[in-house]
Amino acid sequence: MKYFDYAATCPLDRDAADIYLKASTDYFGNSQSLHEAGSAAANLLESCRQEFSRLLEVEEAGVYFTSGGSEANYLGIIALLSAKTKKGNHLITGAAEHSSVYNLMKKLEAEGWEVTYLPLEKDGLIKVESFIHAVRPDTVLVSIQHGNPEIGTLQPVKTIATHCRQKGILIHTDCVQTFGKIPLDSLARSVDALSISGHKFYGPKGTGVAYVHPKLAWKPYIVGTVHEKGFRPGTVNVPGIAAMTAAAQKAYSRILTDQARLQTLRTALLHALAEINGSFVIFGADREKQLPGIVGMSLHGLEGQMVMLECNRWGFAISTGTACHTGMLTPAKSMVAMGIKGKEAKGFFRISFGRDTVEEDVIELGKVLTLIASKTKTVSLQADL
């Protein structure tokens, strides 16, 4: 099986796996325990915290380890709400946010909060003017995803954050798809909270990071929690965090070379689809506002699920959207947020490249998609005759 679903999850990096094993056997103590084994684990944990602080160029005191991106999103937003700096009950978010944010917003609505969901333009971007228009005197928090996991667009989070600062609004951003793929230091310094997930950059599953600016006096979600300074309960996964840190270091060391390689693969796919030009749509933005490794697209007249199953039959693993959305009958959130409806919306599928993707496989996938589209066109013409 040739894997083209890196936006869903990545294989564990071999070096990170070795560190996980070593940390599991040599640093097995509970980081809260006061004996020598506990202190060794605590020291390793704090060195990992320092490293993420360095990579993001944020204050170490604001770095908290979580069980993944979804928990980091949830707890990060809840922490900001507990530390809001002005009165109000209005929140702003994107209409295509990850389910961990979208479902939390729906929960907050049921509790009496008012939420505005910003749509995406045809290029998959939130219009800054639309955001500014949505801001009200009682707006207290904004949560906008940095990188869209379905079509790979990069939202103008820094520009939105600047406006939030001027209005005394707290801002959270979901950086699960962008950490380790593009530099985040200046963005991280411009927001009040952000979230990342280890398995998106070749770290182990079940690991993540939430950053909440230490200037904010947030309250623990569960009263009495002692782990991670009260941010979350449960014994800290020190081996997983050590492995995630190693994966993050490697991802950061190769950001520029990986960006160039992924752009080459994206171009190769487009060239491979030249034969059916006009029979497909690729959703997204201009190059500087787009993650090159995520290609959200559709073949005219075909359901995305059928394309995915056909590709699977040919030995290619692609997807019809985020893994958290799989199995639902509703179209991908990005399609709905862009105003694309009905059969056209259900035609969406996603291809995503990664570290082990080679150009030959990309070209072969392009040929398979061409074959699928051509067969369908032939059947359609025969039906018309």
N, C-alpha and C positions, 0 to 999 in steps of 0.2 A: 504493500500500500504506500503510495506517494502522498505525503502529508502536506496539505495546504490549509491548515486550520490553526495556525500559530496565534491568531488573535484570541482564540478560545483558551488555549493552554500550550505551554512549551515543555519539551522533555527536560528532565533535570540535568543540568550541566555536570559533567563527570568530576571536575575538580570540586564543585560544590557538594557532590555526593560523597566524596572522600572526606571532606571537612565535616559533613553531617555524621558520618560513621565515627570519626575521631572524637568529635564533641560529645556524641552519645555515650562513648565508652570512657573518655577521660574527664569530661565535665558534666557528669550525670547528676550532681547535687542540685537540690532546689535552691534557686537563686535568692530565696527569702530566708533560708536557713543560716544560722550564725556560726556553724562549724566550718572547718577548713574546706570541705567539699562544696559547701554552699557558697563560701566566699570565692572559690575558684570559678564557679559558674556565674556568680554575680559580676566578677571582674571581666569575664568574657562577654557577658551581656552588655556591660557598659562600654566596652571597646567597640562593639557593634553599633551601639547608639551613637558614639562619637563619629564612626565612619559614615553613617547616614546623615549626620549633621554636616559633615564635611562635603559629602556629595551634593547635598541640597543647598549648602551654604545657609543653613538656618541654625538657630540656637538649639544646642543639645537638650536643654531642659524641656523642649516642646516635642521631642521625638518619642513616640509610644509604639510598642510592638503589638500587633493584633493577629487574629487567626486568618486574615486575608483582606482583600479589598472591600468586600461587602460589609464586614464588621467595621472596618476603618471608616467607611462612608457613614454608616449608621451612628457610630459613637462620636465621630467628628462633628456631625451636624447637631446631635443632641448636646454635645459639649458647648458648641457655639450658642445654641438657644439658651442654655443655662447661664451664659455669660454675656448675653446681649447688652449693649451699651445704651439703649434707649427704649422707650415704651413703644409698643406696637405688636400687631399679630399678623403682619403680612409678610409672606415669603415669595421669592421668585426662583424658578428653576427652569430647566429646559424641558421641552416636550419629548425629547428622545433620550432622557437620562437612563442610566443603568437601573435595572429593576430594584436594586437595593436602595437607591435614592427615590425613585418614582413611588415605590410602595410605602416608604417612610412618609413621603409627602401626602399620600392618600390617607395614611393613618393620622397624621397631624391635622388634616382637614376634618376628619371625623371628630377630633378633639377640640375643634373650634378655631383653628388657624385658617387664614385665608391664603390660598396659593395661586399664583399666576404662572402658567406654563407657556414659555416662549416657543413659538414655532421655528422651524428651520426654513431658510430661503431655498430656492431651487438648487443652489450650490452646496447645500448641507450646512450652511453657517447661520448662526444667530446674528441678526442685524443689530448692531450696537444701538441704533436709533430706537428699535423696538424695545430694547432693554430699558433705555432711558425713559421712554414713554410709560413703561410699566411701573417704574419706581413711584412710590407714594410716600407721604410723610410718615406713615406707620410701617414702612418696610424695614425689617430688622435683620433679615438674612437672605443671602443669595447663594445658590449652589448650582454651578455650571460645570459640566464635564469638559475636561480639556481636550481629550481625543476621543472622537466617536468610534465605538468598537465595531460598527457595522459598515460604515463607509469611509472611516479614517480621517474625517475633517478635523481641523484644529480650530477650536473656538477662540475668540478674542478675549481670553480671560484677563490678561493684564490690563487691557483697556477698560474692561468692565470693573476690575478691581480698583482702578484709579477713581472711577466715578463713585464706587462704594465708599472709599476713604473720605471723599468730600462730603458724603451724606451721612456718615456715621453708621454705615451698614456693614455687617460682618459678611465675609465671603469664604465659601468652601469650594474646592475644586477636586474632582475625581481625576487623578492622574494615572490610573491603572494602565491605560493603553499607551501612555507616553513616557513613563519613567524608564530609563535605560535605552530609549530610542532617539530622544532629542534632549538637549541640555535643558534643565528645569530650574537652574539656580535663580535667575532673575524673577521667574514666575513664582517660585516658592517664597521668595522674600516679599512678594506683593500681595499675598493672600493671608487669611487668618487660619486656614486649615486646609490640608490636602490629604489624599489617600493613595496608597500604592499597594500592589499585590505581587508577592514573590514569584508565583508560577508564570507570570506574564513575561519575565525576563530570565527564565531558566533556573529559577530557584525552586525550592520545594513547595508543594501545595500546602495550604494551611498556615501560611505565613504572610504577613503584611505589615505595613507601617502607616500610622496616622500621625500627622504633624498638626499640632494646635499651638498657636503662638503663646509663649509663656507669659505674656503680658495679661492674658485673659484669665479671670478668676472663675474658671468653670467648676461645676459641681459633679461629683461621681454619679454615673447613671444608676449604679446600685450602691446604696449607702453601706458603708462598712468595708468596701473593697480595699485591699491593701496592695495587690499586685499592680505593677506599672503605675505607681503613685495614685492608685485609685481609678485609673482609666478603664480597666477591665478586670474581671475576676478570673481566677484559674491559674494553675501553675504555669509559669512562663516556659515556652518551647525554646529553650536555649540552643539545642542542636540545630533546629530548623532555622532559627534566626541567624546563627553563625553561617549556615549554608547559604541562606538568602543574601547575607552580606557579601560573601565571596562571589555569588552570581552577579550582584549589583556592581561590584568593583570591575568584574570582567566586562559587563555590558557597557559601563561607562568608558572603559579603555578603548572600546571599538565602535563608539557611536558614529564617528565620521565615516569610517570605512564601511560600516554596515548600511548607513544611509545611502551611500553611493551605490553599493551593490544592490540594495533593494530597489532603487530607482531604475537600475539596469534591468532587473527582472520584470519590473512593471512595464517598461518599454518593450521588452521581448514578448510579453503576453499580448500587448496591443498589436505588434507586428504579426504575431501568429494568428490573430483574429482578422487580419486585413481582408481576407477572402469573403467574410460575411459582414463587412463594414456597412452600417446602416441597419443591420439586423439585431444589434445589441445596444444597450445603454450602460455607460459607466457613471455612477453617481459620485460626486465629490467636488472638490474645489481646485483652484490653481495650485501649482507645485509647492509654493512656500506655505500654503495653508492646508497641506495634505500629508498624512503619513503614507509614504510610498509602499509600505508593506501590506496595506489593506486595500483590496479592490472589491467594492460593492457594485454589483451589476445585475442585469437581467437580459435574457434572450427573448425577443419579441414573440408573443403568443405561447410562451411556455411557463408553467409554474415552476418556481424555484425548487420546490421539493422534488419534482420530477427530474430536474437537471442534476440536483444533488445525488439522487439515487442512480441515475445513469452514469455519472462520474464515478460513483462508488463501484458500479459494475465494471468499469474500465480500470479500476485500481487507483482512483484519486479521491482523497478525503477533502471535501469542501463542506461548507455549511450554509444554512439558510438564515443566519443571524447569530446573535449571541447565544451561548450555551444556556444561559438562564431563561431564554425565551423559547428554546426548543420544545416542541410538543404542543405549543399553543396554536389555536386555529387563527388567531389574529395576525395581521401582517407585521413585519418588522417595525419597531418604534420609529426608526428614521424615516421610513416611507410615509407613515401617518403624519409625522411632524412636518414633512415637506409637502403635505397636501396630496400625496399620491394615494389613490384609492382603488378598490376593487381588484380585478384581475391583474392590472398593472402592478399593484403593490405586492400581490402574492407571487409575482415573477422574480422577486429579489433573491439573490444568493450572494455569498461572500467567499472570496479567495484571499488567503493571507499567507505571506511568505515568511520564512524564518532563516535561522542560521544554517540549516542543512539543505535548504532549497537550492537546486542547481538549475542553470539556464535550460539545459536539455529537457528537464522535466517540465519546466514552464512552457516551452514550445510544444511539447507533447500534449500538455493539458489544453493549450490553445487549439490544437488540431482536433482533440476530442470534442471540445465545445463547438467547433466548426461543424463537425460531423453531426452532432446532436441537432444543431440549428438547421443544417441542410436537409436532414432526414425529415424533420418536422415540416419544412417548407415544401418538400416533395409530396408528402402525405396530404398537406393542405391543398396543393394544386390539383392532385388527383381527385380529391373530394369535390372541388369546384367544377371539375370536368364531368 
